[in-house]
């Protein structure tokens, strides 16, 4: 990684998966990293690992529920009051739940939107006024390639990620010309505790450490979209261009939905 650009970083969903790997990479490079999540033991394990590996930076656990807007606002205020201005906020917290059409549930849709979409909006609500006021700061929002187009069993999850993609596109146009940079991060399949639950084949599956490396490189280059792995992303981007009369039967075939 290039010379570290960020001294103080906040990573939501930092106890596992991509958030955990990114936090450890940053602390190894000398950053002070606040990681938040709902499971204290997972957060503490990441902090302990940073210490055990003798990182030059540090990892600081902060138990936080991203669906609680008041608590998120208070957390950002506390972080900046105690440690100084945040240089980078990486918003990784999210959840996944498959939802086949025969188990359609508005409750599932609402729960995933609360975490995956409104959790990010709660963070942006607290961060944007501060970063805009000082005309500096980097925001990384983790969505998913699942938000590109509708996929079988992913109406709830993909819908929440599609909403994030749309929101980030809108915000990026307004932030252009300011000192605040926003990156949209669209991973493919990454080996995490969430994807370990998947019972279907996951093409181009990559490790969380590789995802963290791709994210940090993209953030340093100030890319708007950071998407990986590229071979999988390219295939999905081509599918975005297809008309529905081609796309719908094709996606049923390639995902195995026709065999059910």
N, C-alpha and C positions, 0 to 999 in steps of 0.2 A: 504494500500500500504506500502511496505517496506520503509526504510529510503531512501529519495530522492537521486538519483544518479546524477541528472542533475540540474545544476544551471541556465543555459541559454538554452532555447529551441526555435526553430522556427517551427511553424505549418502553412503549406499552406492550404488554404481552411478552415481557422480557424473561419470563421464567422457563420457557420451553421453545423448541423449534428455532425458527429464523431469528426471533428476538434474542434468544439466549446466545446463539452463535455470534450474532452481530455485537452484542454487549461484550462478549469475551474478546473479540477481535479488537474492539475499540479500547478496552481497558489495557490490553496488551500493548497498544500503541501509545498509551499515556493519558487517555481521556478519563475524566470522571463521569461515570455513567449511572444515572438513576434508572432502575428498572421497576416497572410496576406490573401488578397482576393481582389476581384474587387469592392465590395460594402462597402463603407465607413461606412454607417449607421449600417450595420450588425456587422462589426468589433468593432465599438464603443460601441454597445450594450453589447457585450461580456466583454469588458474592464469595462464598468459601472457595470455589474453584479458582476464581481470580487471584485470591490470596495465596492459595496453594501453588499456583503456577508463577508466583512472584512477579505479577504484572506491574508495570510502572504506573499504571492508572489504578482506578478502583471502581467497584460495582457497589451501588447503594440500593438496598431493597426498599420498596415503598408499596405496601398493600393498598390496592385501589380497585374499585369497581368502575369501569369506564362507562357503564350505563347510568351512573349517578352524576348528573350534570353539576350539581352543587359541589359534590366531593371532588370532581375533576378540577373545577375552577379553584377550589381551595388548595388542591395539590400543586397546581402550577404556581399559585401565589406563594406557597410555602417553599417550593424548590428555588424560586428566584430570590426570595427573601434570605434564604439560608446559604445558597451556593453561588448566586449571581445569575446573569442572563443566560438563557439557554441558546446555544449555538445551533443545535440540531434536535428536532423531535422526530422520532421514527415511530409511526403509529402502526404497530403490528397486531395489536390485540384483535382476535377474531375467533369465530367458531364455525363449525361445519356440521350439517346434518343432512343426510340424504332424505329426499321426500318423493317417493314414487307416487304416481297419480292416484293409485288406489289407497294411499295413506295421506292424501292431501290434507293439510292442516293450516288454518289461518294462524293458529297459535305458534306453530313452528316458524312460519314466515315472520311473524312479529318478533319472536325471540331472536332470530338471526339478524333482523334489521336493527334491533336494539343494540346488539353487540357490534356487528360488522359495519353498520352505517352510522347510527346515532352515536356510538362510542367514539368514532372519529370526529363527528360533528361537535361533540361535547369538548373534545380536545382542541379543535380548531377555534371554537368559540372563546376559549381561554387564551389561546396562543396568538391568534392573528392580531388582536388589538395591540398587544405588547410588541410583537415583531414589527408591525407597521409603524408604531410610534418611534421605534429606534432605527427603522429602515434597514433591518438586518435579520438574518435567521434563515434556516433551512428546514423545510417540512417534507418528510417522506411518508407517503400514504400507501400502505400495502393493500392492494385490491387482489385481483386474480385474473388470469386468462379466461376463467369461467364466466367472467362478466362480458366477454366479447360477443357471444351469441348464446341463445338458449340451448341448454343441454339436457338430455333426459335425466330425471330424478333430481335436477338441480334448480327447480323453480324458485325455491326459497333462498338457497345459498347464492346461486348465480344472479338472482334478482338483486340481492343486497350488494354484490360486488359491481354489478352494472350501474347501480345508483352511485356508488363511489367513483367509478370511472367518469361518469357524466359530471358529477360535482367537481372533480379535480380539473377536468377540461375547462369548466366554466371559471373556476377560481384562477387557473393559470393565465387565462387571457387578461384578467384584471390585475394580476400581480406583475405582469410583464412591465418592465420599466421601473419597478420598485427594487429595493434591496432585499426583498424577501423572495426566496426561490422555493417552488413546490415541485416535487417529483412524484409521479404516479408509478408505483411498483406493481408489476403484474407477473407474479411467479406462475410457472407451470406446476407440475407435481414435485413437491419437496418432501423428503422423508422427515416427518414430524410425528409426535403422538397423535395428531388428528388424522393424518393420512395412513398411519398404521392400522386404523380401524377400517379402511376401505377394503372391500372384498373383491373389487374388480381390478383388472390389469391397469397399471399406471405408466403410460408411455413416457420415455425420456425422464424417468425419476432421477432426481439429483439429491445430494446430501445438503443438510442445512448449512454446513460450513461453506460449501460452494455458492449457495444462495446468498449468504452474508457477504462473500467476496464480491459477487456481481453487484449487489446493492451498493456497497461502499464505493466501488469504482464508478458506478453510474452517478452517485451523489456528488463525488468529487469532480466529475466532468460536467455537472449541472445539466444532465439530461432531463427532459420532461418525463418521457416514459422509459422505465428500466424494466425490460421484459426478458425472461429467460425460462428454459434453455432455448436458444435461437431457432433450432430446427423445428421444435414443436410450435413455437410462437409464429413462425413463418407460415406453417400449415394452417393455423387457426386464423391468421390475418387474411389469408387467401379465402378461407371459408366465409369470412365476413362480407366478401364481395359477391358471393353467390346469391342469386334470386331464390326466393323461398321454394319454388317448385323443384329446384335442384337440391337446395340445402337440407330441407326437412327429410326427404327419403334417404339422402346420403348420410346424415348424422345418425339416423336410426340404424343404418347398416353398419357404420364404423364403430358405433358404441355397443352393438349387439342387441339393441332394443327390438329389432325385427325378429330375433330368435325367441323372444319371450311370449 
